[in-house]
């Protein structure tokens, strides 16, 4: 594959994010920059808010993109709803649940952990037992799709339990939004944030977020100021609120917003349910191919995230060497394991524009070639047939 003259390679991005970006999104980002308070840009902002409500499956008025990556969305969600002294139940089954814990502590909250084995979803029974023991808890926070392990938790059940005990619910949907069913209103999630660079297939740098009225009321009646000026919803809403009363808060990344709008329009044109289905079928095809090759998935089938597939590294295989060869010889990026899973798994993403039949086959064939060259005991020629059988069955 030829490299562009700028020296920036053209990669096939099948790691945990970012995903490949549709040409229409790149073209949109190249449009002329206008002011962040220009009436034409305010129209763009209103359209983005409406499209985000569609993707989040919510009617929440306070729905907009944070000017920052998914980690900024996580911080905005938690610094606004957690006050010093608040007891917060944090569900941790991977790296990003651990980051939630860190932010809660920095807010002066009193975290109570619900720990789960990495690679498994959050156990609703453990959450209920913890809430029974801590009936004064104010917030429950969890990761819907844990990017570090590939485990998908039952957000609807977790939110239902939390509400029975009077808690606000904060859900991380960074890896699930746009690729896995997410129903903010129907599931009763009070606050949720995501990222632009995963299943939305927009470049990194924006974090869609949504607050329902229950959460907004808690934030309005805080006893203390939000510890972050930039992420204080009471201030940010002056910019992202009603178009007629919009006032300056910060200089929004205008061209990035152009890209996000185009990415969301692509999802609307495909149809959200169709996007979920595409991710699911391609995930099943990839898993079938990997298993036919002789590899093992690290998460049980019923708990797998269609957009993020964790594969156990075969014994004796050099993790870094395989990923380097895929990158250098095939221009293919897959991800390493994080935290407790480092050196134990590869994370293969099928996110947004990257989730295609062509990419599934390319990844399987590249991985088979490199693993065979590295002396791994793979079954050659079986992966493609197994993947194609899934697509054929789906079409039948």
C-alpha positions, 0 to 999 in steps of 0.5 A: 500500500503506497504511503501518501507524500505527506508521510502520514500512512493510510492505515486500516484502523481495527484497534480500540479506537480511533476508527477509520473516518468516512471521506464525507466526514473528512471533506466536511472538516475541510470546509471554511472555518467560521466563528463559533457564534456565527448564526450559521454555526448556531444552526449546525449546533442545533442540528448536532444536538438533534442528531445526538438525541437520535443516536442516544435514543433520548429526548433530553434537552441537555444533549451536546458534544463536549469540546474534548475526548471521551475522558473529558466527557467522563469528567464532565459527567462526574464533576457535575453530579458528585459533590464533596461527601457524596457516596458514589457506587463505582462499578469496576470491571476494567480500566475505565471503571478505575478512571471513574473511581479516580475522578470521584475521589478527586471530586471529594466523593466517597466511592464504594467499589463493586469490583468484578473480574476483568472480562466479565460484565458488572454483576447486578446482584453485587450492585444490589447487595452493595446498595442495600449496605449503602442506602445513603448512596447518591450516584451509581456509575458504570461502564456499559461497554468496557473497552479494556476487556470487551465485556458488555454489561446490562445497562438497563438492569443496572440502572433499574436497580440504582433507581430503586435505591434513589441514585442517579445513574452515570453510564459510560457509552464510549464504545457502545454508542452507534454500534450497540443498542443504547436507549438512554430514556427507556433504560432510565440513564440520567447521564451518559457520555461517549466519544466521537472516534469509535462507532461514530467514526469521527476523528478524536476530540469530541465527547457527546454527552446527555443529561436528563432533567433529574440530573440537571436539577441536582446540578442546579441545586449543588451546595458547592461549585463544580470543581472544574470551570471549563466543565461546569454544566451551569456555565457550558449550558449558556453556550449549548442551551437555547439558540436564541440566548446563546452566549460565549463560554469557550471557542468550540472546535468548529471544523471538528463539529462539522465532521461530527455532524456529517458522521451523525448524518451518515448514521441517520441515513443508514438507520441506527438499527441497521448500524447496530445490525451491521456491527453485530453480523460483522462481529459474529463473522470475525469471531467465527473466523478467529475461532476457526483459525484456532484462536480463543475469544477472551469474553463469553459469547453472551457478554461480548461487545460487537464493536470490540473483540478481545482475542487471547494471545497464543502461548509463545507468541510475542504480542508486540512483534505480531502487532508491529508486523501487522502495522508494518506489512499490512498497514493494519492496526489492532490494539494491545491489552490494557492493565491486567490484560496487558500481554494477554489479549489483542483488542480488535475493533469493528467500529463505525466505518471500520466495521465492514466485510472487507475489513473482517476478511483482511484482518483474518487473512493478515493475522493468519499470515503473521501468526503462521510466520511466527510459528503459531499453530493456526489452521490455515484457510479456515477463517475465511470460510467460517466468516463467509458462512455467517454472512451467507446465513444472515442473507439467507 
